[in-house]
């Protein structure tokens, strides 16, 4: 997450979200990963705290079980030192374990805590009891849960979804703000009448930045004494699918490398360096896919549109459109691809740097 001088406010979106949350309308922000949702939410919560609200941010991106979910609830509470006292009674049911967390930016270590429980029943009981207490954290409370769709991926016959929904209905002074990156999953949660979250939240598409983002980047370069061509920033935005986190990452590298005059060539060279630094991770990821899925990835990386064209199927040795469609669906389910519609044949990568790496290794330089 970014803040301060490195954070570009989304003022229109902030006003819209404030209207919903102040009127106790639960909302879901939906957008691709690395688009700045977390930074936006953290800055929004900071604004609400200045207005007298009590807020809590819970990151559940890596959960795979109810115990993981409970751990993340308690880790979030642990960050609010003044609130932790009231939750000590629940810790008697759990076995606390000290952990060490490292800040990847500063390199500083901090003590954390995780919890184990004697049974799944204990975990479920404590989850419900902790959620019961959330409404008592203040007169006006906002709970933000990051990567909301993860609650639906736990194989519990909808228990966690239903539990969250029940507590949302019961807490009259508490508003929930969710974020999510898997659009199809979230819309099914909200629009499927058989699911607990049916029509319970206002969905809001997290927008891409407009030209103001390019202006802002150029201003940051100017403040650092660096000349940068506007078309170079626009070129970078296009290459990384307009992903703000990656745009800023490449720009940080350019400044760190001492580049004083930046054009398209400098962008390409630096982006290549950033991508190749992740080569081992991408190679490991690629090796987990079947041959047909690897071929589908190569095709999608090189031709994001009209991927079902007969000539492309032949070129990438894919036997039929049905085989390609099946591979794309599996890759989408795994979160590798964000397919915008098989009928239109448009395919986007969840991680655009992965697509760039695939082009590096499979398309020879002219």
N, C-alpha and C positions, 0 to 999 in steps of 0.2 A: 504493500500500500504506500501511496505517496501523499505528502501533505506540504503545507507551507508554500515556498516558491516553486516547488516542483508539482504542485497540484493546480490544474486548470478547472475552475468551478463550472458546473453546469447549472446556471442560475434558473433557467426556465424549468428544468426538471426538478430542481430543489423546491421551487415554489409549488409545483404540482404535487410532489410527494408530501410536502408540509400540509397542504390542504387536506389530503386524504388522511394522514396520520393524526392531525389535530382534531378531525371529525370522527376519529376511531373507525376508520375504514381500513381493514387489513389489505395489504398490497403485496404483489410479487413483481420484482424487477427481473425481466428475462433478457438475457443477452449472452453473447459468446464469452468464453473464458478469456482472461487477460484484457478485457475491454475497460477495466477501471471500475467495475461495480463495487468491489470491496472498498476501494478508496473513497468512492462517492458516499457509500453508506456510513463509513466511519466519520467522514466530515459532516454528514447530515446529523448523525447522532450527537456529535460535539455541539452543533448548533442547538439541538433540542435540550441538551443538558444546560446550556446557557439560559434557556427559557424556563428552567425549573423542572424538567422531566428527569426521571430516572431511566437509564438506558443500559442495555446489555447486548453484547455482540457475541454470537455463538457460531463458530466455524465447524461445519460437519462434513467437509469435503471428503475426508478419509475414513468415515465411519463404515463399519461392516457388521455391526451388532448393536444390541441395546446397551451393552456395557460401554461400547465406544461412544454412543450418544450421551450416556450419563457422564462419562469422563469429560466430554466436551462441555456439557452444562456446568460441571463443577470447576473445570479449568477457567471458564469464563467468569464464574463467580469468584474464583480465587484472585482474579485480576482486580476485583472490586473489594479492596481490603475491608471497607466499612460494612460490607454485607455478609462477609464470611461467617461472622459470629453466630448469626441466626441459623446457619445451616449445620452447625456442629452436631446437632442431635441426630442428623441423618448419617453422619460418618460412623456412628456406632455400628451400623449395619454393614459397613464396608471395611476393607483393609487398605488403608492409605499406603502408597508407595512413593517415596521421593524420586523425582527425575531431574535431570539436568538439561536445560534448553540452551541452545547456542544461537545468538543473533548472527545470521550470515553476513550482515553488513558491518556491524561493529566488532564481531568476534567475541563479544562479552557473553559470559555464562550467567544463567539465572536458575534458581531452583524452582521446580514445578512439582505437581503432585498428580498421580493417577490412582485409580481405585479398582479394587477387585471385590467381588461379592461371592458369598457362599452358594448362591443359586440364582437361576434366571428369575425366579419369583421375587427374590430380594431386589434385584435390579429394577424390575417393573414397578415394584412398590415405591422404591426411592425416586424413580423418574416421576411418578405421579405426585408424590409428596413435594418434590422440588418444584414442579410446575404449579402446584397449589400455592406455594409461597411466593411465586413471582408477582402475583397481584398485590402483595403486601410490601413490595420494595419501595413504594412511594405513592403519592396521590395520583400521579400520571406516569405511566410506565410504557416504554417501547422496547420490545424484544426483537432483535434482528437475528435471523438465522440464515447463514450463508450456504449456498448450494443445497437448497431446500429439497430438490428432487431425491436426494439421498435417502430420505425417510421412506420412500416407496421402494427402494432397492433391497431393503432388509426382508428376508423371507419370514414374515410373521403374520401372514393372512390379514394385513392391514391394521395390526394392533397399534403401531406407533402413529400412523396417520390418524386413526380414530381417537387416540388418546390426546394428541395435540389439538385436534378439532374440538373435542369436548371441553378442554381447558380454555381454549379461545372463547368459546361461548359463555363460559362461566365467569371469566375475569372482566368485569365491567370497566375497569380503569386501565386496561392494558391493550395496546395495539401491537400487532405483529407485522413486521416487515421482512419478507423473504426475498432471497435472490436465487436465481437458478440459471444454468447454462444449457440444460437439455429441454429445448422448447417442446418437443412432442410429448415428453413425459409429463411436463408441468401442465400443458393444456389438457391432457387426459385426466390428470388429477382434478382440474378445475371444472371440466365440462362433462365428465362422465357421471351421470346421476347415481350410479351405484357406489361411488367413492365418497369418503368422508368429507373431502374438501370441495365438494360440488358447489360451485357458485359462492364460495366463502370469502374469496379475495378478489381484489381488483388487479387484473394483469396489466403490466405496463412494459412495453418494449423499450429496452435500454438503447438509446440512439447512438449512432456513430457521430463523431465530431464533424462539423462542417469546416469551411475555410478558416474559421477562427483558430483551429488547432495548428494549422500551418503558420498563421501569423504569430501565435504564441511561441512555437518552436523557434522561429526566426528571431523573435525578441530575446529569447534565452541565449541564443548563439551570439547576438549582438552584445548583450551584457557581458559575455565571456570574451569579447574581443575577437570573435570569429565571424568571417564572412561566409555566408551560405546562400546558394542560389535557391530561389523559391521552387523551381522545377525539380531540384534535387530532393527537397522534402516531400513534394507531391509524388515523386518517383518511389521514394521509400514507403510512403503510406500505401501505395498501390501494391508493392511487392509483399508487404506483410498483412495484406487484407485489412488495412486501416486499423490494426491492433495497437492501441496507444502504448501498452507496456513495451512492445517491441520497438516502436518508433523511438521512445525515450531511451531504451537500452542502447540502441545503435548510436543515438546522439551522444550519450554519455561516453561511449567508446571513442567516438570521434574527438571529443574534447580531451579525453585522457591521453589519446595518441598525439596530441599537440597539433592537430590539423587546424590551419588558420584560414584556409580557402577551400570551401567544400562545394563540389559539383557532383554530378551523377556518378562519375568514376570512383570518387572517394566513398560514396554511399555503397556502391557495389562491392568494393574491396573490403570495407569494414563489415558489411553484412555477411560476406563470405567468411570472414574470420570468426564472427559470432556463431554462424551455423556450424562451422567445422569444429568449434570447441565442444559442440554437443554431439559429435559424430558417433562416439561410442554408445551413448544412450539411444540414439536413433537406430544404429546397427543392431543393438540388442532388441529393440522394439520390433524392427522389421523381421528378425529371425523367428518371432513368435507367430507369424502369420503363415497360412497355407500358400502354396504356389499360386493358386488362382487369386487369392487376396493380394499377394505381392504384385502380381501383374495389374490388378485393378488399381492399386495405389500408384504404380508407375504411370498408368494411363491418366488417372485423375490429376496427378501432379503436373503432367505436361499439357493436358487438355482439359481444363475445368468445365468446358461447355461441349454440348453435343457428344457426350462420351459414348453414346450407343451407335455412332456412325460405323457402318460396316467396315470401312477402311481402317479405322482405329482398332476394331476387334481383331482384324487380321494382323495388323502391325504388332500388337501386343500379345498375340497368340492366345486370345480368349475365344473359346469355341463357339459361343453364342451370346446373344443379349441376355438370355435367362441366367447364364452362368455369371455374367458381369453383374446383373441385378442382385443375385443372391450374395455375391461377394460384397457389394456396396452396402447391402442391408446389414450384413454381419459387422462390417467396419463401422457403420453408423451406430449399431447397438453397443459396440465397444467404445464409442466416444472418439474414434479416430477421425471419422468424417462427419460433416454436417451437410447432409444431402438436402438440397432445396427443392427436390421434386424430380422423381425419376422420369416423369413425362417430359419435362423440359431438358432433362439431361444435364443439369447444373450441379456441380459437386464442389464443396468447399472443405478445406481441412480445418479440424479443430485447432491444430497447431500449424500455422502457416510456415514456420521455420522447418518443420518436417517435410513439407512439400518442396521447399527450396533445396533441402539436402538431397531429396530423391532426384531432383533435376541435376544436381551437381554430379552425382555418382553414375547416373544412367544416361545422361546426354553429354556426349563428348564436346569439348570446346572446339569452335570452328578453327 
